Each structure stands twice: as structure tokens, then as C-alpha cells.
Amino acid sequence: MFVKDVMVQNQVGLHARPATFFIQKANEFKSSIWVEKEERRVNAKSLLGVLSLGIVGGTNIRIIADGSDEETAVNGLVSLVQSGFAE
């Protein structure tokens, strides 16, 4: 299992468009991936799950992966979040 915390950089957070980019990236990996905000954990490959967290800009989230490419998956998603989804 590989875990990293990251702060959401873009102002609007993970609304529909950035969440879609996030999920598309998560689906590139074989590992099981979760996003955690406070005490709630959802499947990072589920649009409804990610949107249900209500992640806004400035929120700290935790990205967790478990599987053969877990480290690559977490680092790729952290980089995407840090980039601000090119907004």
C-alpha cells in the first residue's frame, strides 16, 4: 500500500471537469485506488464517489493505492492534482 497527502490547488476543487480528468488518470492503473477526505474514503475510479466528497480548492486529500503499480499511480495522481488540472 502506498499513500500520499496532497492539497488541491485549483480554486474550484474537484468539480465535474477536473474530477473527470482525475478518474481517467486513475483508470490508467491496475491498482485499487482510493481518495480520502477527512474520514471518508471513496473509490478514485468512481465519478460519483469523488464528486460526493465535495472537494474544494485548498482541501487536503489523501490518495491511497494498493497493487502492482501503486507507487506510480499515487505519484501520477498527486502530480495531476498539484498541476491544478491546467485551470
TIVO-2410 file (N, C-alpha, C; in nm, 3 decimals):
# residues 87
REC num residu      c1      c2      c3 atome chaine
REC   1      M   0.085  -0.118   0.000     N      A
REC   1      M   0.000   0.000   0.000    CA      A
REC   1      M   0.089   0.124   0.000     C      A
REC   2      F   0.053   0.223  -0.082     N      A
REC   2      F   0.129   0.347  -0.093    CA      A
REC   2      F   0.032   0.463  -0.074     C      A
REC   3      V   0.072   0.560   0.009     N      A
REC   3      V  -0.018   0.670   0.048    CA      A
REC   3      V   0.056   0.803   0.038     C      A
REC   4      K  -0.013   0.906  -0.012     N      A
REC   4      K   0.042   1.042  -0.013    CA      A
REC   4      K  -0.071   1.141   0.011     C      A
REC   5      D  -0.039   1.248   0.082     N      A
REC   5      D  -0.133   1.358   0.103    CA      A
REC   5      D  -0.098   1.470   0.005     C      A
REC   6      V  -0.202   1.539  -0.043     N      A
REC   6      V  -0.180   1.649  -0.136    CA      A
REC   6      V  -0.290   1.753  -0.116     C      A
REC   7      M  -0.255   1.880  -0.137     N      A
REC   7      M  -0.355   1.987  -0.128    CA      A
REC   7      M  -0.406   2.017  -0.269     C      A
REC   8      V  -0.538   2.027  -0.282     N      A
REC   8      V  -0.599   2.059  -0.411    CA      A
REC   8      V  -0.569   2.206  -0.441     C      A
REC   9      Q  -0.502   2.232  -0.554     N      A
REC   9      Q  -0.453   2.365  -0.586    CA      A
REC   9      Q  -0.555   2.454  -0.656     C      A
REC  10      N  -0.634   2.397  -0.747     N      A
REC  10      N  -0.725   2.482  -0.824    CA      A
REC  10      N  -0.839   2.531  -0.736     C      A
REC  11      Q  -0.889   2.651  -0.766     N      A
REC  11      Q  -0.986   2.717  -0.680    CA      A
REC  11      Q  -1.117   2.641  -0.666     C      A
REC  12      V  -1.165   2.583  -0.774     N      A
REC  12      V  -1.296   2.518  -0.769    CA      A
REC  12      V  -1.289   2.376  -0.716     C      A
REC  13      G  -1.169   2.321  -0.702     N      A
REC  13      G  -1.156   2.187  -0.647    CA      A
REC  13      G  -1.187   2.080  -0.750     C      A
REC  14      L  -1.237   1.966  -0.702     N      A
REC  14      L  -1.267   1.854  -0.792    CA      A
REC  14      L  -1.414   1.855  -0.831     C      A
REC  15      H  -1.453   1.956  -0.909     N      A
REC  15      H  -1.589   1.958  -0.965    CA      A
REC  15      H  -1.587   1.870  -1.090     C      A
REC  16      A  -1.690   1.873  -1.170     N      A
REC  16      A  -1.710   1.776  -1.278    CA      A
REC  16      A  -1.590   1.759  -1.372     C      A
REC  17      R  -1.538   1.867  -1.429     N      A
REC  17      R  -1.432   1.852  -1.529    CA      A
REC  17      R  -1.301   1.800  -1.468     C      A
REC  18      P  -1.248   1.863  -1.362     N      A
REC  18      P  -1.125   1.809  -1.302    CA      A
REC  18      P  -1.145   1.668  -1.245     C      A
REC  19      A  -1.263   1.641  -1.191     N      A
REC  19      A  -1.289   1.506  -1.138    CA      A
REC  19      A  -1.284   1.404  -1.250     C      A
REC  20      T  -1.333   1.441  -1.368     N      A
REC  20      T  -1.328   1.350  -1.483    CA      A
REC  20      T  -1.184   1.321  -1.523     C      A
REC  21      F  -1.100   1.425  -1.526     N      A
REC  21      F  -0.958   1.405  -1.556    CA      A
REC  21      F  -0.894   1.313  -1.453     C      A
REC  22      F  -0.928   1.335  -1.326     N      A
REC  22      F  -0.873   1.257  -1.216    CA      A
REC  22      F  -0.909   1.109  -1.232     C      A
REC  23      I  -1.036   1.083  -1.262     N      A
REC  23      I  -1.084   0.945  -1.275    CA      A
REC  23      I  -1.023   0.878  -1.398     C      A
REC  24      Q  -1.011   0.953  -1.508     N      A
REC  24      Q  -0.947   0.897  -1.628    CA      A
REC  24      Q  -0.804   0.856  -1.597     C      A
REC  25      K  -0.733   0.940  -1.523     N      A
REC  25      K  -0.595   0.909  -1.484    CA      A
REC  25      K  -0.592   0.786  -1.393     C      A
REC  26      A  -0.682   0.781  -1.295     N      A
REC  26      A  -0.687   0.668  -1.202    CA      A
REC  26      A  -0.712   0.537  -1.276     C      A
REC  27      N  -0.794   0.542  -1.380     N      A
REC  27      N  -0.829   0.422  -1.456    CA      A
REC  27      N  -0.715   0.372  -1.545     C      A
REC  28      E  -0.607   0.450  -1.556     N      A
REC  28      E  -0.490   0.405  -1.632    CA      A
REC  28      E  -0.409   0.300  -1.555     C      A
REC  29      F  -0.438   0.286  -1.426     N      A
REC  29      F  -0.359   0.199  -1.339    CA      A
REC  29      F  -0.436   0.074  -1.299     C      A
REC  30      K  -0.362  -0.033  -1.274     N      A
REC  30      K  -0.422  -0.161  -1.234    CA      A
REC  30      K  -0.458  -0.161  -1.085     C      A
REC  31      S  -0.385  -0.087  -1.005     N      A
REC  31      S  -0.405  -0.087  -0.860    CA      A
REC  31      S  -0.543  -0.039  -0.820     C      A
REC  32      S  -0.587  -0.083  -0.703     N      A
REC  32      S  -0.706  -0.025  -0.641    CA      A
REC  32      S  -0.664   0.109  -0.584     C      A
REC  33      I  -0.743   0.214  -0.612     N      A
REC  33      I  -0.706   0.350  -0.569    CA      A
REC  33      I  -0.825   0.413  -0.498     C      A
REC  34      W  -0.793   0.480  -0.387     N      A
REC  34      W  -0.896   0.550  -0.309    CA      A
REC  34      W  -0.854   0.694  -0.285     C      A
REC  35      V  -0.954   0.779  -0.268     N      A
REC  35      V  -0.932   0.918  -0.228    CA      A
REC  35      V  -0.999   0.933  -0.092     C      A
REC  36      E  -0.927   0.996   0.000     N      A
REC  36      E  -0.979   1.015   0.135    CA      A
REC  36      E  -0.980   1.163   0.169     C      A
REC  37      K  -1.093   1.210   0.219     N      A
REC  37      K  -1.105   1.347   0.269    CA      A
REC  37      K  -1.163   1.336   0.409     C      A
REC  38      E  -1.087   1.386   0.506     N      A
REC  38      E  -1.122   1.370   0.647    CA      A
REC  38      E  -1.140   1.220   0.676     C      A
REC  39      E  -1.257   1.176   0.714     N      A
REC  39      E  -1.275   1.034   0.748    CA      A
REC  39      E  -1.345   0.954   0.638     C      A
REC  40      R  -1.377   1.017   0.525     N      A
REC  40      R  -1.448   0.948   0.417    CA      A
REC  40      R  -1.351   0.900   0.310     C      A
REC  41      R  -1.370   0.777   0.269     N      A
REC  41      R  -1.285   0.718   0.165    CA      A
REC  41      R  -1.374   0.667   0.052     C      A
REC  42      V  -1.337   0.704  -0.073     N      A
REC  42      V  -1.414   0.659  -0.189    CA      A
REC  42      V  -1.319   0.603  -0.295     C      A
REC  43      N  -1.377   0.525  -0.385     N      A
REC  43      N  -1.303   0.469  -0.497    CA      A
REC  43      N  -1.264   0.583  -0.591     C      A
REC  44      A  -1.134   0.597  -0.619     N      A
REC  44      A  -1.085   0.705  -0.706    CA      A
REC  44      A  -1.124   0.685  -0.851     C      A
REC  45      K  -1.177   0.568  -0.885     N      A
REC  45      K  -1.218   0.540  -1.022    CA      A
REC  45      K  -1.368   0.561  -1.041     C      A
REC  46      S  -1.434   0.616  -0.939     N      A
REC  46      S  -1.579   0.639  -0.944    CA      A
REC  46      S  -1.608   0.789  -0.945     C      A
REC  47      L  -1.668   0.838  -1.054     N      A
REC  47      L  -1.700   0.979  -1.064    CA      A
REC  47      L  -1.793   1.023  -0.951     C      A
REC  48      L  -1.900   0.948  -0.929     N      A
REC  48      L  -1.994   0.985  -0.823    CA      A
REC  48      L  -1.927   0.983  -0.686     C      A
REC  49      G  -1.840   0.885  -0.665     N      A
REC  49      G  -1.770   0.878  -0.537    CA      A
REC  49      G  -1.684   1.000  -0.513     C      A
REC  50      V  -1.603   1.037  -0.612     N      A
REC  50      V  -1.514   1.152  -0.599    CA      A
REC  50      V  -1.595   1.281  -0.582     C      A
REC  51      L  -1.700   1.298  -0.663     N      A
REC  51      L  -1.783   1.418  -0.651    CA      A
REC  51      L  -1.852   1.426  -0.515     C      A
REC  52      S  -1.887   1.310  -0.458     N      A
REC  52      S  -1.959   1.309  -0.331    CA      A
REC  52      S  -1.875   1.361  -0.215     C      A
REC  53      L  -1.743   1.365  -0.233     N      A
REC  53      L  -1.657   1.418  -0.126    CA      A
REC  53      L  -1.664   1.570  -0.117     C      A
REC  54      G  -1.711   1.636  -0.221     N      A
REC  54      G  -1.722   1.782  -0.219    CA      A
REC  54      G  -1.588   1.851  -0.198     C      A
REC  55      I  -1.488   1.809  -0.270     N      A
REC  55      I  -1.352   1.862  -0.253    CA      A
REC  55      I  -1.342   1.998  -0.321     C      A
REC  56      V  -1.308   2.099  -0.241     N      A
REC  56      V  -1.291   2.235  -0.292    CA      A
REC  56      V  -1.142   2.273  -0.286     C      A
REC  57      G  -1.107   2.383  -0.352     N      A
REC  57      G  -0.970   2.430  -0.352    CA      A
REC  57      G  -0.920   2.454  -0.210     C      A
REC  58      G  -0.794   2.417  -0.186     N      A
REC  58      G  -0.734   2.434  -0.054    CA      A
REC  58      G  -0.759   2.317   0.040     C      A
REC  59      T  -0.830   2.215  -0.006     N      A
REC  59      T  -0.859   2.097   0.075    CA      A
REC  59      T  -0.744   1.998   0.065     C      A
REC  60      N  -0.706   1.941   0.178     N      A
REC  60      N  -0.607   1.834   0.178    CA      A
REC  60      N  -0.678   1.701   0.158     C      A
REC  61      I  -0.628   1.622   0.064     N      A
REC  61      I  -0.683   1.489   0.041    CA      A
REC  61      I  -0.569   1.388   0.050     C      A
REC  62      R  -0.605   1.264   0.071     N      A
REC  62      R  -0.509   1.155   0.077    CA      A
REC  62      R  -0.540   1.061  -0.040     C      A
REC  63      I  -0.437   1.025  -0.113     N      A
REC  63      I  -0.452   0.930  -0.224    CA      A
REC  63      I  -0.383   0.801  -0.182     C      A
REC  64      I  -0.457   0.692  -0.190     N      A
REC  64      I  -0.411   0.562  -0.143    CA      A
REC  64      I  -0.423   0.462  -0.258     C      A
REC  65      A  -0.319   0.384  -0.279     N      A
REC  65      A  -0.325   0.280  -0.383    CA      A
REC  65      A  -0.267   0.151  -0.328     C      A
REC  66      D  -0.320   0.041  -0.378     N      A
REC  66      D  -0.274  -0.091  -0.339    CA      A
REC  66      D  -0.274  -0.180  -0.463     C      A
REC  67      G  -0.156  -0.225  -0.502     N      A
REC  67      G  -0.148  -0.311  -0.619    CA      A
REC  67      G  -0.010  -0.305  -0.683     C      A
REC  68      S   0.001  -0.362  -0.801     N      A
REC  68      S   0.132  -0.377  -0.866    CA      A
REC  68      S   0.195  -0.244  -0.908     C      A
REC  69      D   0.113  -0.144  -0.937     N      A
REC  69      D   0.168  -0.014  -0.980    CA      A
REC  69      D   0.126   0.098  -0.884     C      A
REC  70      E   0.115   0.063  -0.755     N      A
REC  70      E   0.061   0.157  -0.657    CA      A
REC  70      E   0.141   0.287  -0.646     C      A
REC  71      E   0.273   0.278  -0.643     N      A
REC  71      E   0.355   0.399  -0.627    CA      A
REC  71      E   0.342   0.490  -0.750     C      A
REC  72      T   0.346   0.433  -0.868     N      A
REC  72      T   0.331   0.509  -0.992    CA      A
REC  72      T   0.193   0.574  -0.997     C      A
REC  73      A   0.090   0.501  -0.955     N      A
REC  73      A  -0.047   0.552  -0.955    CA      A
REC  73      A  -0.060   0.673  -0.864     C      A
REC  74      V  -0.014   0.660  -0.741     N      A
REC  74      V  -0.027   0.770  -0.645    CA      A
REC  74      V   0.053   0.891  -0.692     C      A
REC  75      N   0.175   0.870  -0.736     N      A
REC  75      N   0.258   0.982  -0.781    CA      A
REC  75      N   0.197   1.051  -0.904     C      A
REC  76      G   0.139   0.974  -0.995     N      A
REC  76      G   0.075   1.033  -1.112    CA      A
REC  76      G  -0.046   1.117  -1.075     C      A
REC  77      L  -0.128   1.068  -0.982     N      A
REC  77      L  -0.246   1.143  -0.940    CA      A
REC  77      L  -0.208   1.266  -0.857     C      A
REC  78      V  -0.105   1.254  -0.773     N      A
REC  78      V  -0.058   1.370  -0.696    CA      A
REC  78      V  -0.009   1.479  -0.791     C      A
REC  79      S   0.066   1.440  -0.894     N      A
REC  79      S   0.115   1.538  -0.993    CA      A
REC  79      S  -0.001   1.607  -1.063     C      A
REC  80      L  -0.104   1.531  -1.099     N      A
REC  80      L  -0.221   1.589  -1.165    CA      A
REC  80      L  -0.289   1.690  -1.073     C      A
REC  81      V  -0.308   1.656  -0.946     N      A
REC  81      V  -0.372   1.747  -0.851    CA      A
REC  81      V  -0.287   1.872  -0.832     C      A
REC  82      Q  -0.156   1.855  -0.818     N      A
REC  82      Q  -0.065   1.969  -0.799    CA      A
REC  82      Q  -0.061   2.061  -0.920     C      A
REC  83      S  -0.088   2.008  -1.038     N      A
REC  83      S  -0.086   2.089  -1.160    CA      A
REC  83      S  -0.206   2.184  -1.167     C      A
REC  84      G  -0.306   2.162  -1.081     N      A
REC  84      G  -0.426   2.244  -1.084    CA      A
REC  84      G  -0.516   2.209  -1.201     C      A
REC  85      F  -0.496   2.092  -1.263     N      A
REC  85      F  -0.578   2.046  -1.375    CA      A
REC  85      F  -0.575   2.146  -1.490     C      A
REC  86      A  -0.463   2.219  -1.502     N      A
REC  86      A  -0.443   2.316  -1.611    CA      A
REC  86      A  -0.554   2.421  -1.617     C      A
REC  87      E  -0.603   2.460  -1.500     N      A
REC  87      E  -0.709   2.565  -1.497    CA      A
REC  87      E  -0.648   2.698  -1.463     C      A
***
